[in-house]
Amino acid sequence: MKNIDGNTVSAVLSNVANAIEANKDYLCTLDSEVGDGDHGVSMTIGMRTARRALATLENPSPEIAFRTVAEAFADEVGAASGALYEGAFAAAARAVAGKATLNTTADWAAIYEAIAREMQAIGKAELNDKTLLDAWLPAAQALRTAADEGAPLDEGLRRATAAAWAGVENTRHLIPKRGRASRLGERARGYQDAGATSAWLIIKTIEQSLAPAAE
């Protein structure tokens, strides 16, 4: 395994930004079905700003890499996703404070758990409320289980991605409990949640980006 240091984390997060921007229209289309249709734009603004800021860092620690993304969302995104991801990436930064490398499944389980907990605290949502937590909470649980079982990082990340996607698919059967979509009630059933989908894209891109280092 190669060391997953701050430079690697910065590269991973830049890849996340690319993935979000590449799927901007898809995310907006999903959001337009039950929301205001701007989720892909909001996420792209935040991640594009983060990518530019990450490119200026010289040998950052993992903490600084995550905090840079948090600051980008704080500065540029006024939508609900801005506050959620500002808090989430700041929580990830705190979870890795003092660490030079993030080589273990337990390291990344702690990151995913910190993200999910902070989003839950900010948004006051629960599992099955048809939000981005329907991807982040299962992913965090799957990764923690993998860590407890002693699974290697690549396997743990694959499990997390699979759990996140299962959560995304399940949102089609749910009634939203938070946000603008909650006003639609039953009419929102049958539609895939945009926030959960962008969360899955982040989780999937982290897995794919770390695969070479985790081998």
Residue pairs with C-beta under 8 A, 6 or more apart in sequence:
1 103
1 153
1 213
1 214
1 215
2 8
2 212
2 213
3 101
3 103
3 213
4 62
4 101
4 102
4 103
4 107
4 210
4 213
4 214
5 62
5 100
5 101
5 102
6 57
6 59
6 60
6 61
6 62
6 63
6 64
6 65
6 100
7 59
7 60
8 210
8 213
9 60
9 62
9 65
9 66
9 102
10 54
10 57
10 60
10 65
10 68
11 209
12 205
12 206
12 209
12 210
13 50
13 51
13 54
13 65
13 66
13 68
13 69
14 51
14 54
14 55
15 205
15 208
15 209
16 47
16 201
16 202
16 205
16 206
16 209
17 47
17 48
17 50
17 51
17 54
18 51
18 205
19 201
19 202
19 204
19 205
20 27
20 40
20 43
20 44
20 47
20 198
20 201
20 202
21 44
21 47
21 48
23 40
23 198
23 201
24 40
24 41
24 43
24 44
25 40
26 40
26 197
27 39
27 40
27 43
27 194
27 197
27 198
28 37
28 38
28 39
28 40
28 41
28 194
29 37
29 40
30 39
30 191
30 192
30 193
30 194
30 197
31 37
31 38
31 39
31 40
31 194
33 191
34 176
34 180
34 181
34 184
34 187
34 188
34 191
34 193
35 179
35 180
35 181
35 194
36 180
38 79
39 79
39 81
39 194
39 195
39 198
40 194
40 198
42 77
42 79
42 81
42 82
43 77
43 81
43 85
43 198
45 76
45 77
46 69
46 72
46 73
46 76
46 77
46 81
46 82
46 85
47 69
47 72
49 72
49 73
49 75
49 76
50 68
50 69
50 72
50 73
53 68
53 69
53 71
53 72
54 65
54 68
54 69
57 64
57 65
57 68
60 68
61 96
61 99
61 100
62 93
62 96
62 99
62 100
62 101
62 102
63 93
63 94
63 96
63 97
63 98
63 99
64 93
66 89
66 90
66 92
66 93
66 96
66 111
67 89
67 90
67 93
69 85
69 89
70 85
70 86
70 87
70 88
70 89
70 90
70 92
70 93
71 86
73 81
73 82
73 83
73 85
73 86
73 89
74 82
74 86
76 82
77 85
77 86
80 123
80 179
81 132
81 195
81 198
83 122
84 119
84 122
84 123
84 132
87 118
87 119
87 121
87 122
88 114
88 115
88 118
88 119
89 115
90 118
91 114
91 115
91 117
91 118
92 111
92 114
92 115
94 114
95 110
95 111
95 113
95 114
96 102
96 107
96 110
96 111
99 107
102 108
102 111
103 153
104 147
104 153
105 143
105 146
105 147
105 150
105 151
105 152
105 153
105 155
105 156
106 147
108 143
108 147
108 153
108 156
108 157
108 160
108 206
109 140
109 143
109 144
109 146
109 147
109 156
112 136
112 139
112 140
112 143
112 144
112 160
112 203
113 140
113 143
113 144
115 136
115 140
116 133
116 136
116 137
116 139
116 140
119 125
119 132
119 133
119 136
120 126
120 133
120 137
123 131
123 133
123 178
124 178
125 131
125 133
125 177
125 178
126 133
126 177
127 133
127 134
127 137
127 138
128 134
128 170
128 174
129 174
129 176
129 177
129 178
130 171
130 174
130 175
130 176
130 177
130 178
130 181
130 188
130 193
130 196
131 176
131 177
131 178
131 179
131 193
131 195
131 196
132 193
132 195
132 196
132 198
132 199
133 196
134 167
134 168
134 170
134 171
134 174
134 193
134 196
135 164
135 165
135 167
135 168
135 196
135 197
135 199
135 200
135 203
136 164
136 199
136 203
137 167
138 163
138 164
138 166
138 167
139 160
139 161
139 163
139 164
139 167
139 199
139 203
140 160
141 163
142 156
142 159
142 160
142 162
142 163
143 156
143 157
143 159
143 160
145 159
146 155
146 156
146 159
146 160
147 156
151 159
152 214
153 210
153 214
154 207
154 210
154 211
154 214
154 215
157 206
157 207
157 210
157 211
157 214
158 207
160 203
160 207
161 200
161 203
161 204
161 207
164 196
164 199
164 200
164 203
164 204
165 200
165 204
167 196
167 200
168 192
168 193
168 196
168 197
168 199
168 200
169 192
171 191
171 192
171 193
171 196
172 189
172 190
172 191
172 192
173 189
173 190
174 189
174 193
175 185
175 186
175 188
175 189
176 182
176 184
176 188
176 193
181 188
181 193
182 188
